[in-house]
Amino acid sequence: MHAMQTNSVSRFLEWVDSFLNFEKLPQKNIFWLDTMEYFCNELGNPQNRRTIHVAGSKGKGSVSAMLCQILESSGYKTGLYSSPHLKDFKERITRNRKFFSKKIYSKSAQELFDCVEKNRQDVEKKRAITWFELVTLYGFLCYRNAGTDWNVLEVGLGGRLDATNVCSPKVCVINSIELEHTEFLGDTEEKIAAEKGGIIKKGIPVVIAKQISAVTEVFKNVASEKEATLYLFDDYVKNLEYSLYTNKKGFPAMKVSFTSPLFEKTVKLDLKLCGTFQAENAALAAITAKIAEPSLKQKTIEKALNKVILPARFEVRSIKGTKNFLVTDGAHTVKSITGTVNTWHDFFGSQPSCLLFACAKDKDVFEIAKKFTGTFTHVILTRPGNTKACDTEKMTQAFSQAGISFTYEEDFSKAINDSVSYAKEHKMNLLVTGSFYLCALL
């Protein structure tokens, strides 16, 4: 493509899709920052805006959205960079999860296209340019062209060599660490922590979520080397309590309270989000926001957190024509699935219920399957759409080994229709989990 019309994001996507896409085709040894640094420099360093940089194995999407809402509610125009998108590519690059104008997206697309095509041959002599690098650069340009006051950037994978790690943040935050993407990040939690800890910058404060002690030690060492002030969750969040309840519309909600030396009074929240992990995420977001911008008012932070609704994070909807619920949750690690199942028990108890599950082939499905034992009356397994590779043999074997009876449906569209129909017919609640890509299809 020698020229690109600026009137269409779809034209831009056609171009971007011609580059190496790690999300669709995982490969080793394709991570580096040289390409990002080169293009940032060519583009006038659009990454250098007031930023909060968010990493972690789980919860980073929730914490990023919460931080964005806090800053936006405090009067700041705030850009949010997140992944993956569920239905529309532009979900990755928004102002507090609302789309920018077509003009912003188009102008930024043209700028990036012109710069990359001008330098492409020279750059590709050294290394292939990747899809995520281009999308990250595109995000930086959108935020600059929109004139954002703050940006919240969610790391794509790892941290140290992630494309977002060219930013100059005011504060970094690292959510909980667990074994994930071990082929690329390392086979122990400490090795993964070292990769995630790569976002810690010299002299920049870093907030660390609750971790196992070995992981905390890794972060302490990195922060010490980088002379970065370390804020540990357990030192800044005390007396954290939460309780699930049913709101006036019959939907699950959660009351949360905690104290912190950063706030004068007890922080009290009434979240639309549910689960232990969301109570911790909200507390983490609150203290991070206060560290990033000490002038923020407690009441504004509380009201902002109460507003947050997130797609496919224990998102509860009614099943049409019934009094039952459809819950979508993109949990795909052992720890996050454990949280999802615990929240399910807290709210629905032992009511007969259905599960629709799919996961990508790199997930620890044998450990994940065990978490569903004895909870669901009817289980359907399928593939997580067409985007992610799925080892169906391993998945079915894992559920068999966990003693769970199930039906397997290769056609994910049919699996969705079948599970919703079954839930309707038998007056059951339905949980869809294991993959954001599966949740996006509902």
Residue, then its C-alpha position, 0 to 999 in steps of 0.5 A: m500500500h503506497a498511500m492511505q486514506t485518512n477517513s477509515v480506521s479499517r484501512f489503517l488496520e489492513w495496513v497494520d495487519s500486514f505486520l507480525n502479530f504476536e497476539k495471533l502468532p506467538q513467537k520467541n525472541i521478537f521483543w526489543l525496544d530499539t524499534m519503538e525508541y527509533f520511531c518515537n524519536e522520529l515522531g517527536n517523542p509522543q510517549n512523553r506525557r504524564t503517565i501511569h504504567v501498569a503491569g501484572s499477571k492479572g488485574k492490570g486491566s481493571v486497575s488501569a480502568m479504575l485509575c483512568q476513571i479516577l483521573e477523569s472524574s478529577g477533571y483530567k482528560t485521560g487516555l487509556y491504552s489497554s488490550p485485548h479489545l473485545k469487539d472494536f479495535k478502538e477499545r484499545i485506545t480511548r479517552n477513559r473507555k470512550f472513543f476519540s473523534k474520527k479525526i483524531y484516529s485518522k490524523s494519527a493513522q496518517e502520521l504513523f503510516d507516513c513515518v513508518e513507510k518512509n523508514r521501513q526498509d532501513v528498520e526492517k534490515k535489522r528487525a521485523i516491525t511488529w503489530f503491537e509496536l505499531v498499535t502502541l505508537y498509534g496510541f501515543l499519537c492519538y493521545r498527543n493529538a487529543g491533548t490528554d492530560w494523563n495517560v494510563l498505559e497497560v503493559g501488553l506482555g511482561g514489562r521489560l521489553d514490552a512496547t509500552n516500556v518506552c514511556s516516562p511514567k510519573v508512577c508505575v504499578i505492578n499487580s499480582i504475579e503468577l505463572e503465565h506466558t512461561e515460554f516467553l517470561g520464565d518458568t518461575e514467579e521470580k523470573i516473571a517478576a524480574e520481567k514485570g519489574g523491568i518497568i521500574k524506572k530510575g527514581i520513579p515511584v512504584v506501587i506493588a500489589k500483594q505478592i508472595s514473599a519471593v516476588t516481593e523480594v525481587f521488586k525490592n531489589v529492582a527498586s533499590e537498584k533503580e533508587a525508586t521509592l517502593y510502595l507495598f500494598d500491605d503497608y498502604v492498605k490496612n483493614l481491607e474488608y468487603s461484602l457481596y450483596t444484591n443491589k436494588k436491580g437484583f445484580p451483585a454488588m460489593k461494599v469495600s472499606f479500607t484505611s491507608p496512611l495516604f487518606e485521612k478517613t476510612v475509604k468506603l466504596d460501593l462497587k459494581l464490580c465483584g470479587t476479592f480481587q476487585a476489592e484489592n484492585a480498587a484499593l491498589a488503584a486508589i493508593t496509586a492515584k493518590i501517589a501519582e497526584p496527591s491533590l486528588k480528593q478522597k470523595t472524588i476517588e470513591k465516587a469514581l471507583n463506584k462508577v467503574i463497570l468493565p466488560a468481561r470482568f465478572e460482568v453480569r447480564s440478565i438472560k432475556g425472558t428469565k430471572n437468571f443471569l449470564v456472567t462473562d469473565g475473561a479470567h484465564t489463569v489459575k489464580s483469576i479462575t479461582g477468584t471467579v469461581n469463589t465470587w460465583h459461590d459467594f453470589f449464587g451459592s450452590q444453585p444448579s448452574c451452567l459453564l461454557f469454557a474455552c482457553a488458549k493452548d498456553k494456559d495451565v488448563f489441568e490446574i484450571a479445570k480442577k477449580f470447577t469441580g463440583t460447581f456446575t451442573h452442565v458444562i460445555l467446552t469449545r474453542p475461544g473463537n478464531t483468534k487464539a490457538c486452542d489445544t482441544e485435546k489437552m482441554t478435554q483431557a484436563f476436564s476428564q481428569a478433574g472428574i467433570s462431565f461435559t460436552y465438547e462443541e467445536d463450533f464456538s458459535k453453536a456452543i454459545n447458542d447451546s449454552v444460553s438455550y440450556a440455561k434458559e430452558h433449565k432456569m439456570n445461571l450461566l458462566v462464560t469464562g477462560s478467554f476474553y476472546l470467547c467473552a467477546l463473542l457474546 
